[in-house]
Amino acid sequence: MNDQRRAKILAAVLAAVVVVYWGRSVVTNAVLAPIRRAQQQAATAARKLEELSVREIRLGADRRNLADWRQLSLPEDPLVAQRVYREWVENLARHCGFRDLVAAPGSRSEQKGRFVAVPVEVKAETDLQGLSRFLHLFDQAAILQRVAELKITSSGSQGNPRLTIVLKAEGLSLFRAGARQDLFPRTSLAAEVTESTAEVRVESSDGFPVGEVFVARIERELIRVTEVRKQVWSIARGIHGTQATAHPNGAVAELLPLRPELRDKDFDEYAAFLAASPFAIPTPPKTWNPRLLGVSDRKSAPGEEIRLAIRADGLNPDTGAPQFSLENAPAGMTIDPTGGELVWQTDPQLTPGEYTATVILSQSGQPDLRVQSVLKVTLALPNAAPVLTLPEKAVVILGQKFQLLPVVSDDGPSSQLNFSIEGEGPSGLQINSQTGQLTWTPAQSFRPGTFPVEIRVTDAGSEPKSTSRKISLEVQDDSAILTMFTGTVAKDDVREAWFRNKGTGEVMQLKVGQKLRAAEIEAEVVSIGERNLTLRDEKGLWSLKLSARASLRDRVLVEPSDPVAPSDPAAPSAPQR
């Protein structure tokens, strides 16, 4: 075979290979690809079918659970649910012996279309046994509920101390749970029940389980119903730690449905827990701190009896009884050596003052124990009321400052007296609470008249005493400022000073030695010049000069009189201009 023929054969073989390869791709794309796509779609559909089957199984389980939960739910109406759940929690707490019980509804939280959380807040006092019984029955009850919060405060550290609890129970009210007015079925006893009764007759058994054992509550006793024959129940008494007691005709019996997995769990299983209370801690060693109580300073009057109940505190009772005695006590003061009663009948002739005594505490089993405390007794005469002196009346001039200082005496410090005006005095009248001085400057527009005022003074004695006096304040127009000095006239070498009252028009002609009276001013004419005159009163020598508008208020003190104590200390001071 020559090379040319060999080349043709190889070319034909190569062409055949190309044709076969190309044809295979065409066959694969045209025939096998649709088969593969169908296989993939079938696998995807099988997976989806399996997922839907799982979802349907889960949905069925959820439906069954939801149906069961609705059987355990509170009533659908939130208001009814809150009422019946609060009543049930409160009755359960009372059943378990809670004291000072307060059960109040909390704020509901709602998830629309699903459920409403119904809380009940309980505050009460109980012990570990009562709390354990409550939690045991609460946990066993076939209700959608939980203990959301629990705060426990123990009052002691020994044995079974009293506990103060704050508990928040929370029940669920599911949507479409159904309407009912009671949380669990109820009936009434149709006959009286004694402590030994093994069968009870009820008004109706409607709603209660038939053909199975269940638990019911009659007042504070739990019973196990083993058989129901229409209206007659066979019962086991006093279960879950309760006592079989008598119940009257008409007492309420209420179903207490228990979760199936907890029906056989009895409260007696908690005995070991109660015996090892977590709230009981070892007692620390006692530290004894002996001291005297009842020794307090006293105030009394000579002749009165003083009694004090003195006692010992912080003594170790195992080292003997307390012993009381006195040292440096005044004559006649005694103390009961075992009871601690101190008595002192003071002598009426005792000098007022301070008397002291030392009270001693000892113990028969502790020779070295000596606790002492100093008693101070102050004897003082009985407090007497202050003596207050006021004039019956005083004149007050419009526009002029009025001052009046009352005279007062007391058996105590004068600096501790307190003065006041009884009731409402005239407008603007003031009193100094420490000195009693009255001060008043009535305005020119104030209406003249007579105003009665009552002044009260109170001392600072242990039993304060007070005295009151009345004074009549006569408010007058200022006739002195209206009395004008109009001039002087000489007749037969005798001068006269002329005055005119602008208010009344009255004219006064005064000679030396005569007296001038206006408002509170009463002065004697001493000398009369051509354009002036001099006047004398108790304050001294005054000068008044003639001018166009000279009134009696324009006088000037030129020679004060010697300071002499006034004959009437309560007399008002003369107003000055």
C-alpha positions as CSV (number, residue, x, y, z in Angstrom):
1,M,0.0,0.0,0.0
2,N,1.4,3.2,-1.1
3,D,1.4,6.4,0.9
4,Q,-1.3,8.0,-1.1
5,R,-3.8,5.3,-0.4
6,R,-2.8,5.2,3.3
7,A,-3.5,8.9,3.5
8,K,-6.9,8.5,2.0
9,I,-7.8,5.7,4.4
10,L,-6.7,7.8,7.4
11,A,-8.7,10.8,6.2
12,A,-11.8,8.6,5.9
13,V,-11.3,7.2,9.4
14,L,-10.8,10.7,10.8
15,A,-13.9,11.9,9.0
16,A,-15.9,9.0,10.4
17,V,-14.7,9.9,14.0
18,V,-15.8,13.5,13.6
19,V,-19.2,12.5,12.3
20,V,-19.7,10.0,15.1
21,Y,-18.7,12.6,17.8
22,W,-20.9,15.3,16.3
23,G,-23.7,12.9,16.0
24,R,-23.4,11.8,19.6
25,S,-23.7,15.5,20.8
26,V,-26.7,16.0,18.7
27,V,-28.3,12.8,20.1
28,T,-27.4,13.8,23.7
29,N,-28.9,17.3,23.3
30,A,-32.0,16.1,21.5
31,V,-32.8,13.0,23.6
32,L,-31.1,12.8,26.9
33,A,-31.4,16.5,28.1
34,P,-35.3,16.5,28.4
35,I,-35.0,13.2,30.3
36,R,-32.5,14.8,32.7
37,R,-34.7,17.9,33.2
38,A,-37.7,15.7,33.9
39,Q,-35.7,13.8,36.5
40,Q,-34.6,17.0,38.2
41,Q,-38.2,18.3,38.3
42,A,-39.4,15.0,39.8
43,A,-36.7,15.2,42.5
44,T,-37.7,18.8,43.4
45,A,-41.4,17.9,43.5
46,A,-40.6,14.9,45.8
47,R,-38.6,17.2,48.2
48,K,-41.5,19.8,48.3
49,L,-44.0,17.0,48.9
50,E,-41.9,15.7,51.8
51,E,-41.6,19.3,53.2
52,L,-45.4,19.7,52.9
53,S,-46.0,16.4,54.6
54,V,-43.7,17.5,57.5
55,R,-45.5,20.8,57.7
56,E,-48.9,19.1,57.7
57,I,-47.7,16.8,60.5
58,R,-46.5,19.8,62.5
59,L,-49.6,21.7,61.8
60,G,-51.7,18.8,63.0
61,A,-49.6,18.6,66.2
62,D,-49.9,22.3,66.7
63,R,-53.7,22.1,66.2
64,R,-53.9,19.3,68.7
65,N,-51.7,21.3,71.1
66,L,-53.7,24.5,70.6
67,A,-56.9,22.5,71.3
68,D,-55.3,21.2,74.5
69,W,-54.0,24.6,75.5
70,R,-57.5,26.1,75.0
71,Q,-58.7,23.5,77.5
72,L,-56.1,24.9,79.9
73,S,-56.7,28.5,79.0
74,L,-58.4,31.2,81.1
75,P,-61.7,32.4,79.6
76,E,-61.5,34.3,76.4
77,D,-63.0,37.5,77.7
78,P,-60.0,39.4,79.3
79,L,-62.1,41.0,82.0
80,V,-63.7,37.7,83.0
81,A,-60.3,36.0,82.8
82,Q,-58.8,38.6,85.2
83,R,-61.6,38.3,87.7
84,V,-61.7,34.5,87.9
85,Y,-57.9,34.1,87.8
86,R,-57.5,36.6,90.7
87,E,-60.2,34.8,92.7
88,W,-58.5,31.4,92.0
89,V,-55.0,32.7,93.0
90,E,-56.4,34.4,96.1
91,N,-58.4,31.3,97.2
92,L,-55.3,29.1,96.7
93,A,-53.2,31.5,98.8
94,R,-55.8,31.5,101.6
95,H,-56.1,27.7,101.3
96,C,-52.3,27.5,101.9
97,G,-52.5,29.7,105.1
98,F,-51.2,33.0,103.7
99,R,-51.8,36.0,106.2
100,D,-52.3,39.7,105.6
101,L,-53.1,38.7,102.0
102,V,-53.5,41.3,99.3
103,A,-54.2,40.0,95.7
104,A,-54.5,42.7,93.1
105,P,-54.8,42.4,89.3
106,G,-51.8,43.7,87.3
107,S,-51.7,45.4,83.9
108,R,-52.7,43.0,81.1
109,S,-50.5,42.6,78.0
110,E,-52.3,41.6,74.8
111,Q,-51.0,40.1,71.5
112,K,-54.0,40.7,69.3
113,G,-55.5,37.6,67.8
114,R,-53.3,35.2,69.9
115,F,-53.5,35.6,73.7
116,V,-53.8,38.0,76.6
117,A,-51.4,37.7,79.6
118,V,-53.4,38.2,82.8
119,P,-51.1,39.0,85.9
120,V,-52.1,38.8,89.6
121,E,-49.8,40.4,92.2
122,V,-49.8,38.8,95.6
123,K,-48.4,40.3,98.8
124,A,-48.7,38.2,102.0
125,E,-47.0,36.7,105.0
126,T,-46.5,32.9,105.4
127,D,-43.9,30.3,106.3
128,L,-41.8,28.0,104.2
129,Q,-44.5,25.2,104.5
130,G,-47.3,27.5,103.3
131,L,-45.2,28.8,100.4
132,S,-44.1,25.3,99.4
133,R,-47.7,24.1,99.5
134,F,-48.8,27.1,97.3
135,L,-46.1,26.5,94.7
136,H,-46.8,22.7,94.7
137,L,-50.5,23.1,94.0
138,F,-49.8,26.0,91.6
139,D,-47.4,23.9,89.6
140,Q,-49.8,20.9,89.6
141,A,-52.9,22.9,88.4
142,A,-53.8,22.3,84.8
143,I,-53.8,26.0,83.8
144,L,-51.6,27.9,81.3
145,Q,-49.8,29.9,84.0
146,R,-46.4,30.7,85.5
147,V,-44.8,32.4,88.4
148,A,-43.3,35.5,86.7
149,E,-41.7,37.1,89.8
150,L,-41.1,36.0,93.4
151,K,-39.4,38.0,96.1
152,I,-39.0,36.4,99.6
153,T,-37.9,38.3,102.7
154,S,-37.2,36.2,105.8
155,S,-37.9,37.6,109.3
156,G,-35.6,35.3,111.2
157,S,-32.9,32.8,111.0
158,Q,-34.1,29.9,113.1
159,G,-36.4,27.0,112.4
160,N,-39.3,27.9,110.1
161,P,-39.3,31.7,110.1
162,R,-42.1,33.9,108.9
163,L,-41.7,35.0,105.3
164,T,-42.9,38.1,103.5
165,I,-43.5,37.3,99.9
166,V,-44.2,39.4,96.8
167,L,-45.4,37.1,94.0
168,K,-46.6,37.8,90.5
169,A,-48.6,34.9,88.9
170,E,-49.4,35.2,85.2
171,G,-52.1,33.2,83.4
172,L,-52.9,33.1,79.6
173,S,-56.2,33.8,78.0
174,L,-56.1,32.3,74.4
175,F,-58.0,33.6,71.5
176,R,-61.2,31.5,70.9
177,A,-60.7,29.7,74.2
178,G,-64.5,30.0,74.8
179,A,-66.6,32.0,77.2
180,R,-67.3,30.8,80.8
181,Q,-68.0,32.6,84.1
182,D,-65.9,30.2,86.3
183,L,-62.4,29.1,85.9
184,F,-63.2,25.5,86.9
185,P,-66.5,23.6,87.4
186,R,-68.2,24.2,90.8
187,T,-71.0,22.6,92.7
188,S,-72.5,22.8,96.3
189,L,-72.7,20.2,99.0
190,A,-76.3,18.9,99.3
191,A,-75.7,17.7,102.9
192,E,-73.4,18.4,105.8
193,V,-70.0,16.7,105.9
194,T,-68.2,15.5,109.1
195,E,-64.5,14.9,109.6
196,S,-65.0,11.1,109.0
197,T,-67.4,11.2,106.1
198,A,-66.2,9.0,103.2
199,E,-69.1,9.9,100.8
200,V,-70.5,13.3,100.0
201,R,-73.7,14.3,98.2
202,V,-73.5,17.3,95.9
203,E,-76.2,19.3,94.0
204,S,-74.8,18.4,90.6
205,S,-71.8,16.6,89.0
206,D,-72.0,18.5,85.7
207,G,-68.6,19.4,84.4
208,F,-66.7,17.1,86.7
209,P,-64.8,14.1,85.3
210,V,-66.6,10.8,85.2
211,G,-64.8,7.5,85.3
212,E,-61.5,8.9,86.5
213,V,-60.0,10.0,89.7
214,F,-59.8,13.8,90.3
215,V,-59.0,16.3,93.0
216,A,-61.5,18.9,94.3
217,R,-61.3,21.7,96.9
218,I,-64.0,22.1,99.7
219,E,-63.1,25.3,101.6
220,R,-59.5,24.7,102.8
221,E,-59.6,20.9,102.4
222,L,-58.4,19.0,99.3
223,I,-60.2,15.7,98.6
224,R,-59.5,13.0,96.1
225,V,-62.7,11.8,94.3
226,T,-62.4,8.1,93.5
227,E,-65.9,7.4,92.1
228,V,-68.8,9.5,90.9
229,R,-72.3,8.0,91.1
230,K,-74.6,10.8,89.8
231,Q,-74.7,13.1,92.8
232,V,-72.8,10.9,95.3
233,W,-69.0,11.1,95.4
234,S,-66.7,8.5,97.1
235,I,-63.7,10.5,98.5
236,A,-60.4,10.3,100.2
237,R,-60.0,13.0,102.9
238,G,-57.3,15.6,103.7
239,I,-54.8,15.0,100.8
240,H,-51.8,17.1,99.9
241,G,-51.1,18.0,103.6
242,T,-54.7,19.4,104.3
243,Q,-56.8,18.3,107.3
244,A,-60.2,16.6,107.1
245,T,-62.7,19.0,108.6
246,A,-66.5,19.4,108.8
247,H,-68.2,21.3,106.1
248,P,-71.7,22.8,106.2
249,N,-74.5,22.1,103.8
250,G,-74.1,24.5,100.8
251,A,-70.3,24.7,100.9
252,V,-68.7,25.1,97.5
253,A,-66.8,22.2,95.9
254,E,-64.5,23.2,93.1
255,L,-62.6,21.0,90.7
256,L,-58.8,21.3,90.9
257,P,-57.6,19.8,87.6
258,L,-54.0,18.4,87.8
259,R,-51.6,17.9,85.0
260,P,-51.4,14.2,84.2
261,E,-47.7,13.9,84.7
262,L,-48.0,15.4,88.3
263,R,-51.1,13.7,89.6
264,D,-49.2,11.1,91.6
265,K,-46.8,13.7,93.2
266,D,-47.7,14.3,96.8
267,F,-46.8,17.2,99.0
268,D,-45.2,14.8,101.5
269,E,-42.2,14.6,99.1
270,Y,-41.3,18.1,100.3
271,A,-40.7,17.0,103.9
272,A,-37.0,16.8,103.5
273,F,-36.9,20.2,101.9
274,L,-38.9,21.8,104.7
275,A,-36.7,20.1,107.4
276,A,-33.6,21.8,105.8
277,S,-35.0,25.3,105.4
278,P,-32.8,27.5,103.3
279,F,-33.8,30.4,105.4
280,A,-32.5,29.0,108.7
281,I,-28.9,29.8,109.3
282,P,-26.7,29.0,112.3
283,T,-27.1,31.5,115.2
284,P,-23.9,33.6,115.7
285,P,-22.5,33.8,119.2
286,K,-24.5,36.2,121.4
287,T,-22.7,39.4,122.5
288,W,-24.0,40.7,125.8
289,N,-24.0,44.4,126.3
290,P,-25.5,45.2,129.8
291,R,-27.1,48.6,130.2
292,L,-29.6,50.5,132.3
293,L,-32.9,51.7,130.8
294,G,-35.4,54.2,132.3
295,V,-32.9,56.5,133.9
296,S,-34.0,60.0,132.7
297,D,-33.8,63.5,134.1
298,R,-36.9,64.7,135.8
299,K,-38.4,68.0,136.8
300,S,-40.7,68.3,139.7
301,A,-41.9,70.6,142.5
302,P,-41.0,70.2,146.2
303,G,-43.5,67.9,147.9
304,E,-44.3,65.9,144.8
305,E,-43.5,62.1,144.5
306,I,-41.1,60.9,141.8
307,R,-41.3,57.3,140.4
308,L,-39.1,55.7,137.8
309,A,-39.3,52.2,136.4
310,I,-35.6,51.3,135.9
311,R,-34.8,48.0,134.2
312,A,-31.8,46.1,132.9
313,D,-31.1,45.3,129.3
314,G,-28.5,43.2,127.5
315,L,-27.8,40.9,130.5
316,N,-26.8,37.2,130.1
317,P,-29.7,35.5,131.8
318,D,-27.5,32.5,132.6
319,T,-25.3,34.5,135.0
320,G,-27.9,35.5,137.5
321,A,-30.7,38.1,138.2
322,P,-30.1,41.8,138.0
323,Q,-29.4,43.8,141.2
324,F,-30.1,47.6,141.5
325,S,-28.7,50.0,144.1
326,L,-28.2,53.8,144.7
327,E,-25.1,55.8,145.5
328,N,-25.0,59.5,146.7
329,A,-28.8,59.7,146.6
330,P,-30.7,62.5,148.4
331,A,-32.5,61.6,151.7
332,G,-35.6,59.6,151.2
333,M,-34.8,58.3,147.7
334,T,-35.0,54.4,147.4
335,I,-34.8,51.7,144.7
336,D,-36.2,48.2,144.7
337,P,-33.0,46.0,144.6
338,T,-34.7,43.3,142.3
339,G,-37.5,45.1,140.5
340,G,-35.7,48.4,139.9
341,E,-38.6,50.8,140.9
342,L,-37.1,54.1,142.1
343,V,-39.3,56.2,144.5
344,W,-38.6,59.6,146.0
345,Q,-41.2,61.5,148.0
346,T,-39.7,65.0,148.1
347,D,-40.1,67.2,151.2
348,P,-42.2,70.3,150.6
349,Q,-39.6,72.3,152.5
350,L,-36.7,71.2,150.1
351,T,-34.8,74.1,148.6
352,P,-35.5,74.3,144.8
353,G,-32.5,73.2,142.8
354,E,-30.7,70.3,141.2
355,Y,-30.4,66.9,143.0
356,T,-28.4,63.9,141.7
357,A,-28.1,60.2,142.4
358,T,-26.1,57.3,140.8
359,V,-28.0,54.2,139.8
360,I,-25.9,51.0,139.9
361,L,-26.7,47.8,138.0
362,S,-24.9,44.5,139.1
363,Q,-25.5,40.8,138.6
364,S,-25.4,38.0,141.2
365,G,-23.4,35.7,139.0
366,Q,-20.9,38.4,137.8
367,P,-19.2,40.1,140.7
368,D,-17.2,42.3,138.4
369,L,-20.2,43.7,136.5
370,R,-21.0,47.4,137.4
371,V,-23.1,49.6,135.2
372,Q,-24.0,53.0,136.4
373,S,-26.0,56.0,135.3
374,V,-26.5,59.4,136.9
375,L,-30.1,60.6,137.6
376,K,-30.7,64.3,137.8
377,V,-33.8,65.7,139.4
378,T,-34.6,69.4,139.2
379,L,-37.0,70.8,141.9
380,A,-38.7,74.1,141.1
381,L,-41.6,76.0,142.5
382,P,-44.8,75.8,140.4
383,N,-45.0,78.2,137.6
384,A,-47.0,81.4,138.2
385,A,-48.8,83.4,135.6
386,P,-47.1,86.8,134.6
387,V,-48.5,90.0,136.0
388,L,-49.3,92.5,133.3
389,T,-50.1,96.2,133.9
390,L,-51.7,98.5,131.3
391,P,-53.5,101.8,131.5
392,E,-57.2,101.5,130.9
393,K,-57.0,103.9,127.9
394,A,-54.4,105.9,125.8
395,V,-54.7,108.6,123.2
396,V,-53.4,108.1,119.7
397,I,-52.9,111.1,117.4
398,L,-53.4,110.7,113.7
399,G,-50.0,111.0,111.8
400,Q,-48.0,110.8,115.1
401,K,-46.0,107.8,116.3
402,F,-47.6,106.2,119.3
403,Q,-45.6,104.0,121.6
404,L,-46.6,102.2,124.8
405,L,-44.5,99.9,126.9
406,P,-46.5,97.7,129.4
407,V,-45.2,96.8,132.8
408,V,-44.9,93.1,133.4
409,S,-43.4,90.9,136.1
410,D,-42.9,87.1,136.3
411,D,-41.2,84.5,138.4
412,G,-39.1,83.4,135.4
413,P,-36.6,85.2,133.1
414,S,-38.2,88.3,131.5
415,S,-36.3,87.6,128.3
416,Q,-38.4,84.4,127.8
417,L,-41.8,86.2,127.8
418,N,-43.8,86.3,124.7
419,F,-46.3,89.1,123.9
420,S,-49.1,89.0,121.3
421,I,-52.3,90.8,120.4
422,E,-55.5,88.7,120.8
423,G,-57.7,88.7,117.8
424,E,-57.4,91.4,115.1
425,G,-56.2,94.8,116.3
426,P,-56.7,98.0,114.3
427,S,-54.8,98.2,111.0
428,G,-51.1,99.1,111.5
429,L,-50.9,98.4,115.2
430,Q,-47.8,96.3,116.0
431,I,-46.4,94.7,119.1
432,N,-42.9,93.6,120.0
433,S,-43.2,89.9,120.9
434,Q,-40.2,90.1,123.3
435,T,-40.8,93.5,125.1
436,G,-44.6,93.9,124.5
437,Q,-44.1,97.5,123.3
438,L,-47.0,98.7,121.2
439,T,-46.2,100.9,118.1
440,W,-48.7,102.6,115.9
441,T,-48.6,105.5,113.5
442,P,-52.2,105.8,112.1
443,A,-52.4,107.7,108.8
444,Q,-54.1,111.0,108.5
445,S,-56.8,109.2,106.5
446,F,-57.5,106.8,109.4
447,R,-61.0,107.3,110.9
448,P,-60.8,108.5,114.5
449,G,-62.6,106.4,117.1
450,T,-62.1,104.2,120.1
451,F,-60.5,100.7,119.6
452,P,-60.4,98.1,122.3
453,V,-57.2,96.0,122.2
454,E,-56.3,92.9,124.3
455,I,-52.7,92.1,125.0
456,R,-51.5,88.6,126.1
457,V,-48.2,87.7,127.7
458,T,-47.1,84.0,128.1
459,D,-44.1,82.8,130.0
460,A,-41.7,79.9,129.2
461,G,-42.4,77.6,132.1
462,S,-42.6,73.9,131.9
463,E,-46.4,74.4,132.0
464,P,-46.7,77.9,130.3
465,K,-49.0,80.4,132.0
466,S,-50.4,83.5,130.4
467,T,-52.2,86.7,131.3
468,S,-54.2,89.2,129.2
469,R,-55.3,92.8,129.7
470,K,-57.4,95.2,127.7
471,I,-56.6,98.8,126.8
472,S,-58.8,101.3,124.9
473,L,-57.0,103.2,122.2
474,E,-58.7,106.5,121.5
475,V,-57.7,107.8,118.0
476,Q,-58.0,111.6,117.7
477,D,-57.4,114.2,115.0
478,D,-54.0,116.1,115.4
479,S,-55.3,119.3,117.0
480,A,-51.7,120.4,117.7
481,I,-50.9,120.7,114.0
482,L,-54.1,122.7,113.5
483,T,-53.3,125.1,116.4
484,M,-51.5,128.0,114.7
485,F,-49.3,130.6,116.6
486,T,-50.8,133.8,115.1
487,G,-49.0,136.6,117.0
488,T,-48.5,138.4,120.3
489,V,-50.3,141.5,121.7
490,A,-49.3,143.8,124.5
491,K,-52.0,145.3,126.7
492,D,-51.1,147.6,129.6
493,D,-47.5,146.2,129.4
494,V,-48.9,142.6,129.6
495,R,-48.2,140.5,126.6
496,E,-50.6,137.8,125.3
497,A,-49.9,135.0,122.8
498,W,-52.7,134.4,120.4
499,F,-53.5,130.9,119.0
500,R,-56.1,129.9,116.5
501,N,-57.4,126.3,115.9
502,K,-57.9,126.0,112.1
503,G,-60.2,123.1,112.5
504,T,-62.7,124.6,114.9
505,G,-62.0,128.4,114.5
506,E,-61.4,128.7,118.3
507,V,-59.1,131.5,119.3
508,M,-57.0,131.3,122.5
509,Q,-55.3,134.3,124.2
510,L,-52.7,133.1,126.8
511,K,-50.6,134.9,129.3
512,V,-47.5,133.9,131.1
513,G,-48.4,131.1,133.6
514,Q,-51.4,129.9,131.7
515,K,-51.5,126.4,130.1
516,L,-52.0,125.5,126.5
517,R,-53.6,122.1,125.6
518,A,-53.8,120.6,122.2
519,A,-53.8,116.9,121.3
520,E,-51.3,115.2,123.7
521,I,-49.5,118.5,124.4
522,E,-50.0,120.2,127.7
523,A,-47.5,123.0,128.4
524,E,-47.3,126.1,130.5
525,V,-46.5,129.5,128.9
526,V,-43.2,130.7,130.5
527,S,-42.4,133.9,128.5
528,I,-43.8,135.8,125.5
529,G,-41.7,138.0,123.2
530,E,-42.7,140.0,120.2
531,R,-42.1,137.2,117.8
532,N,-41.6,134.1,120.0
533,L,-42.6,132.4,123.1
534,T,-41.4,129.7,125.4
535,L,-43.3,126.8,126.8
536,R,-42.5,124.2,129.5
537,D,-43.8,120.7,130.0
538,E,-42.4,117.5,131.6
539,K,-39.9,117.1,128.8
540,G,-38.3,120.5,129.2
541,L,-38.3,124.1,127.8
542,W,-39.6,124.6,124.3
543,S,-39.3,127.6,121.9
544,L,-41.9,128.5,119.3
545,K,-41.2,131.2,116.8
546,L,-43.8,133.3,114.9
547,S,-44.0,132.6,111.2
548,A,-46.6,132.5,108.5
549,R,-47.4,128.8,109.1
550,A,-46.2,128.2,112.7
551,S,-48.2,125.5,114.4
552,L,-47.8,124.0,117.8
553,R,-45.9,121.1,116.1
554,D,-43.2,123.5,115.1
555,R,-41.9,124.0,118.7
556,V,-38.3,123.2,119.4
557,L,-36.9,121.6,122.6
558,V,-34.2,124.0,123.8
559,E,-33.6,122.8,127.3
560,P,-34.5,119.2,128.2
561,S,-35.6,118.5,131.7
562,D,-33.5,116.3,134.0
563,P,-34.0,112.5,133.3
564,V,-36.4,111.3,135.9
565,A,-38.2,108.0,135.9
566,P,-41.8,108.7,134.9
567,S,-44.4,108.2,137.5
568,D,-46.5,106.1,135.1
569,P,-44.2,103.8,133.0
570,A,-47.1,102.7,130.9
571,A,-48.0,106.3,129.8
572,P,-47.5,106.9,126.1
573,S,-44.5,108.9,124.9
574,A,-45.3,112.3,123.5
575,P,-45.1,112.4,119.7
576,Q,-42.5,114.8,118.3
577,R,-42.2,116.5,115.1
